[in-house]
Amino acid sequence: MRLLHRLAKTRASFDDPNLVSHAGLVPVMALAGRAGLGGLVAEHVRPGGECGVNAHLKVPALVAGMAAGADSIDDMDLLRHGAMSTLFGGIRAPSTLGSHLRCYTWGNVSQLEKAGREFLARLAREAPLLPGAETIAFIDIDSMQKRVYGHQKQGARFGHTKIQGKSLLARGLNALAATISTPLSAPVIAATRLRGGNAASARGAASLAARAITTARDCGCGGTIIVRMDSAFCNAAVTGAIRRAGARFSVTAPMNSSIRAAIAAISDGAWTPIRYPHAIWDDQLDRWISDAEVAETGYTAFASKKGRAVTARLIVRRVRDLNKKAGTGQDELY
């Protein structure tokens, strides 16, 4: 088989009015309708201005576009291909959807977040989103810096981010998100918060963690809930909020003098060797490792904060420090 025309004279187009390019949206939007997505948006989200009307139609259109793979306003035009308008009502042009989003203030985003949390709880009742949640569930919290370019973008500030392993300042907005998952399920977004670009990672994390735990309970997570975070969230406010909500936490502890003292007190016989079936990359050592040692000890964090000290298990992993002088009699260290 060969092409009969030159590429310069060839154009592929989707112009059959009876074809549907994204038929998979039929069950997706049917499920969203049963869970009441449009009604929740109408109840909670009230953007101002002429372009803020009909949010109960425009937000589901944006959700449908993203579910179909759109990652920009222009991509929302995929909702108008072929016979999509025969299957779905309330489809809006990309320019209309973009104008609608530009009407949103920080308060409107919070309203949309509330609608999203209630929608997730309803969705969990309509479909098996979190199998095994009655036994154990995990909540993962993290933040990210999203670059923006508009000069009048509300909250846009310079904040730290990493691109290809290098730390730099980027002008944008900082998003804080929490997801729920189980050993048998993929993660689903439980809570989000849009913040100024210069926000510290842990700002507002305590209330977001408590909100995510409440959402997890509403979604049927009746067993143990473990909240997992990196060292940016290791503070008394966040861990205290998690414990008050009846959940457990697993957080990376930053290295400081009290942590070093606790590690130094671990006896040599307390370390257990482990081997990884496949080598893993260690960012601190900048190399692949295939074996390590782990130990556990007790540790009281935030002891200087009156009434907010937390006593928990401190799990330590150590790997061999490759010594370039090992050949001269100096053994490898940990």
N, C-alpha and C positions, 0 to 999 in steps of 0.2 A: 504494500500500500504506500502511496506517495501523495504529497500535497499537490493539487492541480493549479494553485495560484500562488503568486508571490505574497510574502507576508505583508508587504506594504498595501496590498489590495484586499487583505483578508481581515474581517472583523467578526468576532463572536458576540452575539446579542441574545438576550432573554426577552422575547417579545410575544410569546404565546399567551393569550389572555386566559387560557384554561388550565395552565400549569401553576403549581404551588411550589415555590422554591424552598420553603421551610415548613413542611407539613408536620414536623415534630413539635411545632408550637401548639398544635391542636390539643394534645393531652396536657401540655404544660399550662396553657391558659385556662383549660377546663378545670384543672386542679386549683389554680389560683382563684378562679371564680367561686368554687365550692368553699374555699377557705376565706372568702370575703375580702380579697385584696382591695377592690374598688371601694367597698363600703368603709373599710378602715381608713383609707386615705381621705375619703369625704368627711369622716368623723373627726380626724385629728389634724389634717394638713390644710392650712389656710394661707397660702401666699397672697401677697397684695398685688395691686396693679391690674391693668387690663389683661395682661398675659398670664395672670395667676389663676384664671377661671378654669373650671373643668379639670381640676387636679385628679379627680377620680378616674378620668379617661386617659390623661396624659402620662401619669405615673405608671399604670399598667402597660402602656405602649412602650415606655422606656425599658421596663423590665423585660418585655417580650423581645425588644431589639437586642438587649444585652444577652439574653438567653440564646438568641440566634447568632451571636458572635460579633455584634456591633461594639466597637470600642471608641467611637466618636459620634458627634451629632450627624455628620454627613452619612455615616453608615446606617443611620436609622431609616434611610430611604429603602432599605431592603424590605421593610414592612409593606411597601406599596408595589412590589413586583407581582406580575401576573395576576392570579385570582385571589391574592391575599385579602383584598377588600370584600370578596364574596364570602370568605370564611370568618372574617373578623370585622367587628364594628368599632368605631371610635379611633380609627387610625388617623394620625396627624402627620403633617409634613415635618421633615427634619428642622426647618427654620422655626416652626411653631413650637416644637419641643425644646429647641435651644432657647427661645425667648422665654418659655415657661421656667426653665431652670435658672435663667438669669434673674428672675424675680425673687428667688429664694434668699432669705436672710439666714443668719445663724440660728435664729429662733425657729424658722421654718424647717431647717435641717433637723433640729431636735424633735420637732413634731413628726417628721418623716421617720426618724429613728424609733419613736414610740410606736408608730403604726407598724414598722417592720418587726419589732419584738412581739407584738400581739399577733401579727400574721404568722410568725414562726410557730407560736404555740398552737394556733389553729391548724397549721400545716402538719404539725406532728400528730394531731388527732386524725387527720385525713389520710396520712401515708406513713409507712414505717421509716421515718427519717433516722431514728437513733436506736437501732436494735441493741439490746443489752444494756440500755440506760438504767434499767431497774437495778442493776448490779453495780456498775461503775461508769463514770463519765469523766471526761477531761475538758477543762476550759483553758484555752491558750490565749494569753494576752500579749500583744506587741504593738509597737507604733511604727509609723513610716512617714517619711517626708515626701510629699508629692509636689513636684515642680509645677508652678502656674506662671502665666505670662501676662495676663491682663493688668494694666496699670491701676485699675480701680477694684481689683479683686479684694474683697473684704477679708482681713486677717492675714494676707500674704506677708510673710516675713522671712528673713534669712535664718536658716537652721541647718544643723549638721546632718549630713547623710553620707552614705558610702556608695561609690560607683566604681566597679571593678576593683574592690578592695581598698580604694583610697578614700580617706575622709576629706570632705570638702563642704563648703557652705552653698546651699541652694535656696533660691527664693521660692517659697511655696506655702502649702498648708500642711499641717501635721495631723495625721489620722491615727486614732487609737481604736483598736478593734479587739474583740473577744470572740472566739469561736468555740463551739461545743462539738465534741466527737466522742465516740466509744471505740473499743478495740474492733468492732465489727462495722463501723460506719465511717463515711467521709465527714469532714468537718462542715458545720453550718454556722453562719454568722449569727451571733447571739446579741451583740451590742456594739455600737460604734459611737465615736465622738469626733467631730471635726474641730480642730483647734488651730490657733495661730501658728504660723510656721516656726516661731522661735520658742514654742512650748517645750518644756522638759518632758522626757518620756513618761515620768511618773505623775505628771500633773493631771488630776482628775481620775487617776487609775483606781483609787480606793472605791469611789462611788460607782465607777463602771464595773468593777469586779463584783460588787454587791448586786448590781442590777443584772449582770450576766448570770449569777448564781440563781437569782429569782426566776429569770427566764428559763434556765435549765430545769428548775423544778416544775415550772408551768408546762414544759415540754415532756414531762414524764420521767425525769432523771430522779428516781426515788432512792437510789443507792448512794454509794460514796462518790463525792465530787472532789476532784483534785485540780487545783488551779496551778498552771505551769507558767513561769515567767523567767526572763533573764535578769541579770544583775541590776539593770536600770530601775527595776521595780522592787528592789530589796529595801524596803523601809517599813517603819512601824505602822504607818497609816494603812498601807495596802494589806500587809499580813494580818493586822488587827481586824480590818473589815472582812476579810475572808473567813477568819475564825468566828467572828460574830454571826456570820451568815450560815454557819454550820458546815463549812467545807474545809478541806485540807489544802495545803500549798506545797509546791516544789519550786524553789527559786534558787538561781545561781547566786552565791554570796561573793561579793567583791573581796579581794584580798586586802586585809588590813592587819594591824598588830595583834588584835585579839584572835583573829582567825589563824594567824601564824602560830600563836601560842597554843591554841587548841590542837593544831596539827602536830606541832612539835611534841606534845604530850602523848601522842599515840605510840604505843610500844611497837617494836619491830615484829613481834609475833602476832599483832592484830591485822597485819596486811594480808589480803588474799589475792593471789595472782589470777589474772584473767587473760584469755587470748581471744582475739576477734577472728571470726571465720574469714572475714575480708578486712584488709587494712582500711583504716579510716584516716581522714585528713585532720591534722591538728593545727588550728590557726596560730596558736601561740608558738609552737615549735617550728611551724612552717615546713612540716614534713609528714609523711605517712607513718602511722604506727600500727603495730599488729598485736602488741601485748602491753599490759599495764598492771597495776595493783590498786586495790580499793580497800578502804577501811571505814569504820563508822565510829562516831563518838558523840557525846552529848555536847550541846552548845547553847548558851543563852545570848540571844541577840538583843540589841537595843537596851542593854542594861542601864544605860545612863538616862533613859527616858522614864520618868516616874509613872508607874502603873501600866507601862506599855511593853515591858520586857517579854520576850517570847523564847521559851525553851523548846528546842526541837532537835531532831537528829541531824548531825552534820556528816554527810557522806563525802569522802575525799577520794579522788583518783590521782595517782601519780604515774608518770611514765619515765623511762630511762633517759637521762641526759647524756647524749653521745659526747664523749670526751675525746677531743682530738689528740690528747697526750696519753691515750690508753696504752699505746705501745711502749711507753717509757716506764710503765709500772703504776700509773694512776688509773684505778678502775673507774668504770662508769658509775655515775651517781643518779639519784632520783631527784 
